[in-house]
Amino acid sequence: MPAGYAGTPRPLMVMLHGCLQDGYDFAAGTRMNTLADTRGFLVLYPEQGTLYNSADCWNWYLPGNQYRGAGEPAVIAGMIGWVKSTYAVDSARVAVAGLSAGAAMANIMGCTYPDLIRGVASVAGVMYQGATTAAGGVNAMSYGSVYDPNGRGATCAAEMGKSRHAMPTLVFQGSADPTVNPVNATQTLTQWAQANDLADGTDNNDPDDTPDATVSGTACRAYTRFDYRTAGGTTRLQRYSVTGMGHAWPGGSSAGTYTDPCAPDASTLILNFFGF
């Protein structure tokens, strides 16, 4: 909980670590606890265990973990429920962010528990149901998913059911990632564009996966940000392509693993986008 927490409802950020990480490592690398103290929000770090995956990866590629009410999504949802029953949480501002396998699971959480999740940030992840077997997961990471992102967006919207709503989404990807092929970022963006388009029940390309604005910048790595807006002008999705970055959390601290301190500060960008 943030410094000075006194029971006033606060936003909640759910942080899903990548393979070969745990919550402590992820907290150090993303600096999210420091930001929580400064901005006054709560942070939850669910952890995978070696009993369930030898590399501590979330098993995002297994069908048993891709639907509401079972598997790892249900466990994470239960943790969110516990936090909400124990602390004062602003239910309108609960977001999930993840790295790699954690990003793939963040995409799953947005599709399966939209009643809990109000925003998704995917860093070097794979789209919802981008694979349905372990071998397919490896293939998707290496070459991109064999499934149609628009189709997976429609599946995501259907999985949301009666709790379907617009899901603000951020996607980050390094152009030199040797672990997750950058095509996964564009597939994830397309999947969420379609899911957002269908949030009102109508398939009318509002929004779509064609950027409405492109902004280039430099931290100490160059990056390009793509903005995707609704017809009303709301920026619903953003995608960041970071030139030369590998498999890492952009702008993270070297106190944690899989970070690139030279890239734009993903943690701050995520919090700003979600209004934390």
N, C-alpha and C positions, 0 to 999 in steps of 0.2 A: 504494500500500500504506500501511497506517497507521503512524504514528510508533511506533518500538519493535518493529516486526515482526521476529520472530526464528525463523520457521519453524514455530511452533505453528499447527495448523489453525484457520483463522478463517472466519467467515461471509462470504459474497460477495453484494454487492448489485449487480445489473445495472441501469444507469440509461439509459433510452432517451429521448433528447431529442425535442422537438417540431419542427414546421416552422420554418424560419428561425433555427434554433439549431444549435450544435455541442456537443461534450462539455464544452469549457471553459466556455461560457456556462451550460450546464445545471448543471455543478458549482458555479459561483458562485451561481446562483439558488437551488439547493436546499440549499446549505451541506453537502452530503453528505460532502465531503472532511474538513471540520472535525469532523463527527460521527464519521467513521471513525477519526480520530486519537484522539478522546475515548473511543470505545467499542471500538476495536480490531478493525474488520472491513475487508475488502477491497472496493474499488469498481471496476467496469468500466463504461466509457462507450463503447459502440459508436457509430460515427458514420456517418450517411448522407452521400453526396456529391452535388454538383450534377451530376455525370456521369450519375447515376441518377434524380435528381429535381431540377428547377430550383430548388425552394424547400427542398431538403434534407429533404423529408418522407420518412418510411418509406412504402413503397407497399403499405399494409395492405389495400387494396381489390382488389388483383389476385389472382386465384386461384392464380397461380404462387407467391405468398408466403403461402399459407394452409394449407400442408401440410408435413409432416415431410420432410426429405431434399432440399429444393430451395429456391432463392430466398433471400430475406433471412433467414428464420428459420434456415436451415442455416448461413448466414454467422455469425449471432450465436451459434448453438450452437457453431460452431467456435472462436469467440473464448473462450467459456466453457471449452471443452475445453483451449485453450491456457493459460488462467490456471490451471486445475486441474493441468495437467502441469508448470507452471513454479513455482507457489507452493503452499503447504500450505492447502488449502481444506476446510472442513467441509461435505461434500457434502449433509448433512442440513439445512443452513441456507444455501440459495442461493435468492434471491428476485429478482424483476424488477419494476421500477416504471417508469412512463412518463407523459409529458404529451402529450395530444392525439394526434397520429399515433403518437407513441411509446407512448401508453397502448393504442391499438388494437393495436400490435405486441406489447406486453406481454401482452395477452389471447391473442394468437396463440401466443406462446411457451409460455404455460401449457398450452394445448391440444395443441401439437405436440411439445413436449419436456418432458413431465412427469418423465422420468427425470433431467433436470437441474434443473428448476425446482420449488421447494417452496412458493412463495407468489407472489401477483400483486397489484400495486397499480396501479389505473387512475385517472388524474387527467384528467378531461374527455376521456374516450375513447369509442370505439364498440365494441360487443360483437364477439366472434369471428364472422367471416363476416357482419358487419353490412351489407356491400356486396360486390359481386363485379365491379364496373366502376368506372371513374373517375367517371362521372356519378352512379352509385349512391352512391359515397362522399360526394360533395357533397350529395346528397339526404338521406343518412342523418345527416350532420352538421347539416343545417338542420332536418330534420323528425323524425328518428328513423328507424331501420331499418324497411323494409317486411317484414322476415322475423320469424317468431315466435321470441321469445327462448328459450322452452322447447325448441323444435325445434333451435335453435342450441346450446343446452346439451347436448342429446342428441348432436348432431354432434360437439361438443367431446369428450364422454366417449368416443365411438367413435374419434375421432382419437387419443386418449391410448393406446388399445390395451392391451397387456399391462402397460404402465407406469402405468395409471390409478391415481390415489390422491386422497384428499381434498386440496383446494387452498385453503388459507386465502386470502381475498380481501378487499381494501379498495377501495372506490370513493369518489372525491371528485368533487364537481361544484359549480360556482357557479350560483346561481339566476338570475343575470343574464348568463350566458355568451352573447355574440352570435355565437359561432363554432360551438359544439357545443351543440345543443339539450339542455336538462337531461333530456329523456325518455330520452336515451341512457344516463344513469346508472342509471335503473330497469331498462332493458333489459339492461344489462351485469350488474347484480345478479341479475336473474332467470336469465340465461344461466348464471352461475356457481353459483347455487343449484341449478339442475337438474344441472349437471355434477357438483357435489359430492354431490347426492342419488344419482346413478348410480355414484358411486365404488366402492360395494360390489356393483354389479351389479343392485341392486334399486331400482325406482322406487316409493319409499314416502314421498316428501315429507319426507325427513330428511337435510338441512334443506329448508325451502321458502322462498319469497320474501315471506312475511309476517313483519314484524319481531316479535321476542319482547320487545324492550325499546326504548324511545326515550328519549334523553337530550338535553336542550337545554343549551347553554352559550354563552359569549361570550369571544372573544379581544378584539379590538376590533370584530369582526364577529360577529353572532349565527350560530350554526350548530345543526343538529340531527344527532345520530348515531343511526342505526338498527342494532340488533344482531340477528343471525340465528343461532339456536343449533340444535345437534343435539338429538336426544332425550335424549342423555346430559348435556346442559347446556353443551357446548363452544361458544363463540362462533366460528363458522366464517367468517362474513362480517360486514363492517361497511360501512355507506354513510354518508357525510357530505354533507349539503346545506348549503352556506355562503350565507347570505342576502346578496344584493347583490354577490357576487363575480362578476367576469367570467371571461375565458379566462386562467386563471392557476394557478400552483402555490401552494397555500395556505401562508401563513406563510413564504414564501421571502424571499430577500434582494434588495434593489433593485440589487445588483451584477450580477444576471442579468436576462434578459428574461422576460416573461410570468410575473411573480410578484405576489403580493398579500401584503405583509408584515403586513397587518391581520387576515388570516384565521388560523384555528388552524394550528399548526405540523405540516404534513403529514409532513415528513421524520421528525420525532421520533415521531409517531403510527405511522407505518409501521414504524419500527425496533422500537418497543415491541410492536406487534402480532406481528411475526415473531420476537421474542425475540433481537434482535441487541444 
